[in-house]
Amino acid sequence: MISLGPQGNRIYFGYGTNRIMQIVDRDKLIHGPNEPTAENLLYPEVGRLVMTPFNGAHTTFPMPKMPIAEFAKDAVGAERDIVMIVDEQVTGARSRGRWLGSST
């Protein structure tokens, strides 16, 4: 898990091979309901990426406010919150790949 701290208010989780990448609201996770019901466990979630059966989110690395050159002159979208996912591929030999996704 990687946290952006109180100011960033996001925590990024990678749940391993054949799993998910999850983004949660840090404040809701800390101050939300304590009972482990299905609804309460999903309460802080703000994003989820279900990985393929052959890949998983071994490590998630948030890259907030990344400048996007193609949109530099646009009124909206010049910066994006990006997350890099380093996966583990399940085949004969384990190898790592990288995925980039926009979390905005």
Protein Blocks (a to p, Z undefined) as FASTA:
>chain_A
ZZebjmlopacddebehiacddddfklmmmmcfblcfklmmmmpcbdcdddfkbccfbac
ddehiacfklmmpmghpaccddddddddddfbdcdddddddfZZ
